[in-house]
Amino acid sequence: MTIKEDKDFLMVQREKGRWGSMAGHGKKLEAGVHRRETTAARGGCEWSLMAEETVELESSLSSSSSPVRPSSTSSSGDEGASSPKQVRMWVTKMVMSPDLVGVLDWTGVSSHQDLRIVATTASSLGHDAQELVLNPKSIRKARAKYWALLAGEIKEAFIPQTPLTIHWDNKIVFQDDGSWADQLAIIVTDKGVEKLMGVPKLCAGTGKAAATAVFECLEDWGISNCIIGMCFNTSANTSNINGACTLLQEKMERPLFLFTYYHHMHELLVEKAFASYLGPSSGSEISLFLRFKKYWQFIDRSAIQPLSDLSETLAAKKEAIIKSLNTIMIQKQSRDDYRELAELNIAFLGGALPKMMIRRPGALHPVQWMAHIFYSLKMLFREQITSLVMLGEIAGLKHFSFFISEVYVIRWFESMLPAYAPANDLQL
C-alpha cells in the first residue's frame, strides 16, 4: 500500500476504541434519505388530492353563494409534522372556443394582449379570472388547434374543376426568434381561381429543395393531377439538371407547360419607354420628379384636370380602356398602389370615379418603376406645374403617359395570368 492516508486509516482501525469508525456518518446519511422519502410521500398525497378536485365556473346570474375555495390537507406521519398546508386546485374551465379564437385572430393582437382582453371581459361579466384556464400558453395552443382545424376545412372544400397553373417564389423572411429563413410561397391559379397552398421553409436555396417543397405541398392538397403548367420568374428554375422545373416534372412523372413570369418583365418596358421619351437618369433621383415633389404643397389639389389633347389612337380606344379598368377595379387588388395605378389611368382618360384622391408623391428612385407612371400622370393633371418643366419635358411626359394608358396598363394587369401572355406579347 503506497497511499499514506489509506495506510493510516487502516492502522487506526486496530487501535482501542476504533475512533476512526464511519458509523456516525452512515446514520446521518440514512436519516437524510428517510426525510426525503417522507417528504416525497406527503407531496404525492397532496397532488393526488388536487387531481380529484375541479372548479366549476359560476355564472354571474346565479344566486350568490360562497365561492369554491382551495381545500387544505394536513400532513400525517412522523413527529413534528408541519401545520395544515393550503393546496392549490386544478382549474378545468376552458374559455377559448373556435369562434373566440377567430375573433381574436381577426384583431391581429398578440397572445399576451389576448389574455388581457379575455380576462377583463370575464371579470366584467362577474367571473373570477383565476378560476379559468387562461394564460398565454393556453391561448397559443387554442390558436394552433383552431388554425389546424381551419386548414383542414379549407383543404377539404377546395375541389378544383379546371386545370391549374402552379406558381412559386422564394423570399428570405425574418422569423420570430430573430433569425432569417428562406421560405417558398406556393400558389395555384386559373381563371377565377387563386389559392395559396402554403409557405414552407426551405432547407437550402436550391432547385431540388424548391421542387421537393412544391411537390409535397401538391400531394398534401391532393391536386397533383390538376396541374398542367408552371409559372416562374428566374432562369435558375429551368436548368436542365438541377432546375426546380426539371426536378418537379420528374417527381410528377409527366411534362408540364412552362410559363415565364411576365409580371416582372413588364417592369423593364416602363424603364425603357421612360428613357426613350425623357432620357436616362444620371443620378440616384430623377430631377424632374424631385422638383415636382418639392412643389407639391403649393399645388391646388381640389380638382382634377385631365388632358384634352389625347392622341388619335388613344382617343379611339379610350372608352374600351376605361371599361376594362373599371372591371379591374371591381376585383380585389392585393396592393394599394395597384388600385392607384388603375384610378390614375381612368382619371387621365377622363373617366368617372365615385371617389378619387391623388396621393402625395412618394418614392422617386429610378428602380421604383411604378413611380415613373404615378409621377407622370399626376404632373399632367395640374396646370400649375408649367413653370417647373420645360416644353420638351412636357412633350415627353405626354408621350410616355399615352404609352402607359394605350399599350401598357391593361397588359400589366393581365401579365399575372399566364394564359394571356402569348396574346399580350403579340400586341406589345
C-alpha positions as CSV (number, residue, x, y, z in Angstrom):
1,M,0.0,0.0,0.0
2,T,1.6,3.2,-1.2
3,I,-1.0,5.9,-0.2
4,K,-0.2,7.2,3.2
5,E,-3.8,8.3,4.1
6,D,-5.2,4.9,3.4
7,K,-2.4,3.2,5.4
8,D,-3.0,5.5,8.4
9,F,-6.8,4.8,8.3
10,L,-6.3,1.1,8.5
11,M,-3.8,1.4,11.4
12,V,-6.3,3.5,13.3
13,Q,-8.9,0.7,13.0
14,R,-6.6,-1.6,15.1
15,E,-6.4,0.8,18.0
16,K,-8.7,0.5,21.0
17,G,-12.0,2.3,20.7
18,R,-11.9,2.3,16.9
19,W,-12.1,6.1,16.9
20,G,-11.7,6.0,13.1
21,S,-15.1,4.3,12.6
22,M,-17.6,5.9,10.0
23,A,-20.7,4.6,11.7
24,G,-21.9,8.2,12.6
25,H,-21.7,9.4,9.0
26,G,-23.7,6.4,7.8
27,K,-26.5,7.2,10.3
28,K,-26.6,10.8,9.2
29,L,-26.9,9.8,5.5
30,E,-29.7,7.3,6.4
31,A,-31.6,10.0,8.3
32,G,-31.4,12.3,5.3
33,V,-32.7,9.7,2.9
34,H,-35.6,8.9,5.2
35,R,-36.5,12.6,5.4
36,R,-36.5,12.9,1.6
37,E,-38.7,9.8,1.2
38,T,-41.2,11.1,3.8
39,T,-41.4,14.5,2.1
40,A,-41.9,12.9,-1.3
41,A,-44.7,10.7,0.1
42,R,-46.5,13.7,1.5
43,G,-46.2,15.6,-1.8
44,G,-47.6,12.7,-3.8
45,C,-50.6,12.6,-1.4
46,E,-51.3,16.3,-1.9
47,W,-51.0,16.0,-5.7
48,S,-53.5,13.1,-5.7
49,L,-55.9,15.3,-3.8
50,M,-55.5,18.2,-6.2
51,A,-56.1,15.9,-9.2
52,E,-59.5,14.9,-7.8
53,E,-60.8,18.4,-7.3
54,T,-62.3,20.6,-10.0
55,V,-63.6,24.1,-10.1
56,E,-66.9,25.0,-11.7
57,L,-67.3,28.4,-13.3
58,E,-70.2,30.1,-11.5
59,S,-72.5,32.1,-13.7
60,S,-72.8,35.8,-12.9
61,L,-76.6,35.3,-12.9
62,S,-76.6,32.5,-10.4
63,S,-77.6,33.1,-6.7
64,S,-74.8,34.4,-4.5
65,S,-73.1,31.6,-2.8
66,S,-69.7,31.1,-1.2
67,P,-67.1,30.5,-4.0
68,V,-65.2,27.3,-4.1
69,R,-62.1,27.7,-2.1
70,P,-59.0,25.6,-2.2
71,S,-59.2,22.9,0.5
72,S,-56.3,22.1,2.8
73,T,-54.9,18.9,4.0
74,S,-52.7,18.2,7.0
75,S,-49.7,16.1,6.6
76,S,-49.6,12.9,8.6
77,G,-46.8,10.7,9.5
78,D,-43.7,11.4,11.7
79,E,-43.5,13.6,14.7
80,G,-43.1,17.2,14.2
81,A,-45.4,17.2,11.1
82,S,-45.9,20.6,9.5
83,S,-49.0,22.7,10.1
84,P,-52.0,22.4,7.7
85,K,-51.0,23.4,4.2
86,Q,-53.3,25.1,1.7
87,V,-53.4,23.2,-1.6
88,R,-54.0,24.8,-5.0
89,M,-56.7,23.2,-7.1
90,W,-56.7,22.4,-10.8
91,V,-58.9,24.7,-13.0
92,T,-60.7,23.0,-15.8
93,K,-63.0,25.6,-17.3
94,M,-61.9,26.3,-20.9
95,V,-62.9,29.6,-22.4
96,M,-61.1,29.6,-25.7
97,S,-63.7,28.5,-28.2
98,P,-63.1,28.4,-32.0
99,D,-65.3,31.4,-32.5
100,L,-63.4,33.4,-29.9
101,V,-60.1,32.4,-31.3
102,G,-61.2,33.5,-34.8
103,V,-62.3,36.9,-33.5
104,L,-59.0,37.4,-31.6
105,D,-57.1,36.5,-34.8
106,W,-59.1,39.0,-36.7
107,T,-58.0,41.8,-34.4
108,G,-54.3,40.9,-35.1
109,V,-53.1,41.2,-31.5
110,S,-50.6,39.0,-29.7
111,S,-51.3,36.2,-27.2
112,H,-50.4,38.4,-24.2
113,Q,-52.8,41.1,-25.4
114,D,-55.5,38.4,-26.0
115,L,-55.0,37.4,-22.3
116,R,-55.8,40.9,-21.1
117,I,-58.8,41.2,-23.3
118,V,-60.4,37.9,-22.3
119,A,-59.5,38.3,-18.6
120,T,-61.0,41.8,-18.5
121,T,-64.2,40.6,-20.3
122,A,-64.6,37.7,-17.9
123,S,-64.2,39.9,-14.9
124,S,-66.7,42.4,-16.2
125,L,-69.2,39.5,-16.6
126,G,-68.8,38.6,-12.9
127,H,-66.4,35.6,-13.4
128,D,-63.2,35.0,-11.4
129,A,-60.4,35.0,-14.0
130,Q,-58.3,32.9,-11.6
131,E,-60.7,30.1,-12.0
132,L,-60.3,29.9,-15.8
133,V,-57.8,28.1,-17.9
134,L,-56.4,31.4,-19.1
135,N,-52.7,32.1,-19.9
136,P,-50.6,32.9,-22.9
137,K,-49.6,29.3,-23.4
138,S,-53.3,28.1,-23.4
139,I,-54.2,30.8,-25.9
140,R,-51.3,29.8,-28.2
141,K,-52.4,26.2,-28.0
142,A,-56.0,27.2,-28.8
143,R,-54.9,29.2,-31.8
144,A,-52.8,26.4,-33.1
145,K,-55.7,24.0,-32.8
146,Y,-58.0,26.4,-34.5
147,W,-55.6,27.0,-37.4
148,A,-55.2,23.3,-37.9
149,L,-58.9,22.8,-37.9
150,L,-59.5,25.7,-40.3
151,A,-56.7,24.5,-42.6
152,G,-58.3,21.0,-42.8
153,E,-61.7,22.5,-43.7
154,I,-60.1,24.7,-46.4
155,K,-58.3,21.7,-48.0
156,E,-61.5,19.6,-48.0
157,A,-63.5,22.4,-49.5
158,F,-61.0,23.1,-52.3
159,I,-62.0,20.8,-55.2
160,P,-60.8,22.4,-58.5
161,Q,-62.8,21.6,-61.6
162,T,-60.4,23.0,-64.1
163,P,-56.6,22.6,-64.9
164,L,-54.4,24.7,-62.7
165,T,-51.0,26.5,-63.0
166,I,-48.6,26.3,-60.1
167,H,-46.6,29.4,-59.1
168,W,-43.8,29.6,-56.6
169,D,-41.3,32.3,-55.5
170,N,-38.9,32.2,-52.5
171,K,-38.1,35.1,-50.2
172,I,-35.8,35.4,-47.1
173,V,-38.2,36.2,-44.3
174,F,-37.4,37.4,-40.8
175,Q,-38.5,34.9,-38.1
176,D,-40.0,35.5,-34.6
177,D,-36.8,34.1,-33.0
178,G,-34.7,36.8,-34.6
179,S,-33.3,34.5,-37.4
180,W,-33.8,34.6,-41.1
181,A,-35.2,31.7,-43.2
182,D,-35.8,31.0,-46.9
183,Q,-39.5,30.5,-47.4
184,L,-41.3,29.5,-50.6
185,A,-44.8,30.9,-51.4
186,I,-46.8,28.4,-53.5
187,I,-50.0,29.4,-55.3
188,V,-52.2,27.7,-57.9
189,T,-54.3,29.8,-60.3
190,D,-56.7,29.6,-63.1
191,K,-59.4,31.9,-64.5
192,G,-61.4,32.8,-61.4
193,V,-59.3,30.6,-59.1
194,E,-56.4,31.8,-56.9
195,K,-55.4,29.7,-53.9
196,L,-52.4,29.9,-51.6
197,M,-51.1,26.4,-50.9
198,G,-48.6,27.2,-48.3
199,V,-45.3,29.0,-47.4
200,P,-42.9,26.2,-46.3
201,K,-39.4,26.8,-45.1
202,L,-36.6,25.6,-47.4
203,C,-33.6,23.7,-46.0
204,A,-31.5,25.2,-48.8
205,G,-31.9,27.7,-51.6
206,T,-31.5,25.1,-54.3
207,G,-33.8,23.9,-57.1
208,K,-34.0,20.5,-55.5
209,A,-35.3,22.0,-52.2
210,A,-37.9,24.1,-54.1
211,A,-39.1,21.2,-56.3
212,T,-39.5,19.0,-53.2
213,A,-41.4,21.6,-51.3
214,V,-43.8,22.3,-54.2
215,F,-44.4,18.5,-54.8
216,E,-45.1,17.8,-51.2
217,C,-47.5,20.7,-51.0
218,L,-49.4,19.5,-54.0
219,E,-49.5,16.0,-52.6
220,D,-50.8,17.3,-49.3
221,W,-53.6,19.1,-51.0
222,G,-54.3,16.2,-53.4
223,I,-54.3,18.3,-56.6
224,S,-51.2,17.0,-58.3
225,N,-53.2,15.6,-61.2
226,C,-54.8,19.0,-61.8
227,I,-51.5,20.8,-62.5
228,I,-50.8,21.4,-66.2
229,G,-48.3,24.3,-66.1
230,M,-45.6,26.0,-64.0
231,C,-45.1,29.8,-63.7
232,F,-41.7,31.1,-62.6
233,N,-39.6,34.3,-62.8
234,T,-35.9,33.2,-62.7
235,S,-33.8,31.3,-65.3
236,A,-32.3,29.2,-62.5
237,N,-35.6,27.3,-62.3
238,T,-35.2,26.0,-65.9
239,S,-31.8,24.3,-65.6
240,N,-31.7,21.0,-67.4
241,I,-30.1,19.2,-64.4
242,N,-30.9,20.9,-61.1
243,G,-33.6,23.3,-62.1
244,A,-36.8,23.3,-60.0
245,C,-39.0,22.9,-63.1
246,T,-37.0,19.9,-64.3
247,L,-37.0,18.2,-61.0
248,L,-40.7,18.9,-60.4
249,Q,-41.6,17.3,-63.7
250,E,-39.5,14.2,-62.8
251,K,-41.4,13.9,-59.5
252,M,-44.8,14.3,-61.2
253,E,-43.7,11.9,-64.0
254,R,-45.1,14.0,-66.8
255,P,-44.2,17.1,-68.7
256,L,-45.8,20.5,-67.8
257,F,-46.2,23.8,-69.7
258,L,-43.6,26.4,-68.8
259,F,-44.8,30.0,-68.3
260,T,-42.3,32.8,-67.7
261,Y,-43.5,35.2,-65.0
262,Y,-44.2,38.3,-67.2
263,H,-45.2,40.4,-64.2
264,H,-41.6,41.3,-63.5
265,M,-40.6,41.5,-67.2
266,H,-43.2,44.3,-67.8
267,E,-41.2,46.5,-65.4
268,L,-38.4,46.6,-67.9
269,L,-40.8,48.0,-70.5
270,V,-41.5,51.0,-68.3
271,E,-37.9,51.7,-67.8
272,K,-37.0,51.6,-71.5
273,A,-40.0,53.6,-72.5
274,F,-39.3,56.4,-70.0
275,A,-35.7,56.6,-71.0
276,S,-36.6,56.9,-74.7
277,Y,-39.1,59.8,-74.1
278,L,-37.3,61.7,-71.3
279,G,-33.8,60.4,-71.4
280,P,-31.9,58.2,-68.9
281,S,-31.4,59.3,-65.3
282,S,-27.9,60.4,-64.5
283,G,-28.2,60.1,-60.7
284,S,-30.0,58.2,-57.9
285,E,-33.0,60.5,-58.3
286,I,-34.9,61.9,-61.2
287,S,-34.6,65.6,-61.2
288,L,-37.9,66.3,-62.9
289,F,-39.8,64.3,-60.3
290,L,-37.8,65.8,-57.5
291,R,-38.9,69.3,-58.5
292,F,-42.5,68.2,-58.6
293,K,-42.3,66.6,-55.2
294,K,-40.9,69.8,-53.6
295,Y,-43.6,71.9,-55.3
296,W,-46.4,69.6,-54.2
297,Q,-47.5,71.7,-51.2
298,F,-48.2,74.7,-53.5
299,I,-50.4,72.8,-56.0
300,D,-54.2,73.1,-55.9
301,R,-55.4,69.6,-55.4
302,S,-59.1,70.4,-55.3
303,A,-59.9,69.4,-58.8
304,I,-58.5,67.0,-61.5
305,Q,-57.9,68.4,-64.9
306,P,-57.3,65.6,-67.4
307,L,-55.7,66.2,-70.8
308,S,-58.0,67.1,-73.7
309,D,-55.4,66.6,-76.5
310,L,-55.1,62.8,-76.5
311,S,-53.5,61.1,-79.4
312,E,-55.9,59.8,-82.1
313,T,-55.3,56.2,-81.4
314,L,-55.7,56.6,-77.7
315,A,-58.9,58.7,-78.1
316,A,-60.4,55.9,-80.2
317,K,-59.6,53.3,-77.6
318,K,-60.4,55.5,-74.6
319,E,-63.9,54.1,-73.8
320,A,-62.7,50.4,-74.1
321,I,-59.7,51.1,-71.8
322,I,-61.9,52.8,-69.2
323,K,-64.4,49.9,-69.3
324,S,-61.6,47.4,-68.8
325,L,-60.0,49.3,-65.9
326,N,-63.4,49.6,-64.2
327,T,-63.7,45.8,-64.4
328,I,-60.3,45.5,-62.8
329,M,-61.3,48.0,-60.1
330,I,-64.2,45.7,-59.1
331,Q,-61.8,42.9,-58.4
332,K,-59.9,42.9,-55.1
333,Q,-56.4,44.3,-55.5
334,S,-53.7,42.9,-53.3
335,R,-51.9,46.2,-53.0
336,D,-53.0,49.8,-52.8
337,D,-50.6,51.0,-55.5
338,Y,-52.2,48.6,-58.0
339,R,-55.5,50.2,-57.3
340,E,-54.0,53.7,-57.6
341,L,-52.5,52.7,-61.0
342,A,-56.0,51.9,-62.3
343,E,-57.5,55.0,-60.8
344,L,-54.9,57.4,-62.2
345,N,-55.3,56.0,-65.7
346,I,-59.1,56.2,-65.6
347,A,-58.9,59.8,-64.4
348,F,-56.2,60.6,-67.0
349,L,-58.6,59.4,-69.8
350,G,-61.5,61.5,-68.3
351,G,-63.4,58.6,-66.8
352,A,-65.7,59.0,-63.8
353,L,-64.7,57.6,-60.4
354,P,-67.0,57.6,-57.3
355,K,-64.1,58.7,-55.1
356,M,-60.7,59.9,-56.3
357,M,-57.9,61.3,-54.2
358,I,-54.4,62.0,-55.6
359,R,-51.9,60.8,-53.0
360,R,-48.8,62.7,-52.1
361,P,-45.8,61.8,-54.3
362,G,-43.7,59.1,-52.7
363,A,-40.5,57.2,-53.7
364,L,-38.8,58.5,-56.8
365,H,-35.7,56.3,-57.1
366,P,-35.1,55.1,-60.7
367,V,-35.6,51.4,-59.6
368,Q,-39.1,52.3,-58.4
369,W,-40.7,51.6,-61.8
370,M,-44.2,52.4,-60.8
371,A,-43.2,55.8,-59.5
372,H,-42.4,56.7,-63.2
373,I,-46.1,56.2,-64.0
374,F,-47.5,57.8,-60.9
375,Y,-45.4,61.0,-61.2
376,S,-46.0,61.4,-65.0
377,L,-49.8,61.1,-64.7
378,K,-50.0,63.3,-61.6
379,M,-47.9,66.0,-63.2
380,L,-50.2,66.2,-66.3
381,F,-53.2,66.7,-64.1
382,R,-52.1,70.2,-63.0
383,E,-51.7,73.4,-65.0
384,Q,-49.7,75.0,-62.1
385,I,-46.6,73.0,-63.0
386,T,-45.8,74.7,-66.3
387,S,-43.2,76.8,-64.5
388,L,-41.4,73.7,-63.3
389,V,-40.9,71.8,-66.6
390,M,-39.7,72.7,-70.0
391,L,-41.6,72.3,-73.2
392,G,-39.5,69.2,-74.2
393,E,-40.2,67.6,-70.8
394,I,-44.0,68.2,-71.1
395,A,-44.0,66.6,-74.6
396,G,-42.0,63.6,-73.2
397,L,-44.4,63.2,-70.3
398,K,-47.4,63.2,-72.7
399,H,-45.9,60.6,-75.0
400,F,-44.9,58.4,-72.0
401,S,-48.4,58.7,-70.5
402,F,-50.0,57.9,-73.8
403,F,-47.9,54.7,-74.0
404,I,-48.9,53.7,-70.4
405,S,-52.6,54.2,-71.0
406,E,-52.9,52.9,-74.5
407,V,-50.4,50.0,-74.5
408,Y,-49.1,49.1,-71.1
409,V,-51.6,49.3,-68.2
410,I,-54.1,46.6,-69.4
411,R,-51.3,44.2,-70.3
412,W,-49.6,44.8,-67.0
413,F,-52.7,43.7,-65.0
414,E,-53.2,40.7,-67.4
415,S,-49.5,39.7,-67.0
416,M,-50.3,37.9,-63.8
417,L,-52.4,35.4,-65.9
418,P,-50.0,33.1,-67.8
419,A,-52.7,32.2,-70.4
420,Y,-52.9,35.8,-71.6
421,A,-49.1,36.0,-72.1
422,P,-48.8,34.9,-75.8
423,A,-51.5,37.3,-77.0
424,N,-50.1,40.2,-75.0
425,D,-46.7,39.5,-76.4
426,L,-48.0,39.9,-79.9
427,Q,-49.9,43.1,-79.1
428,L,-46.9,44.7,-77.4
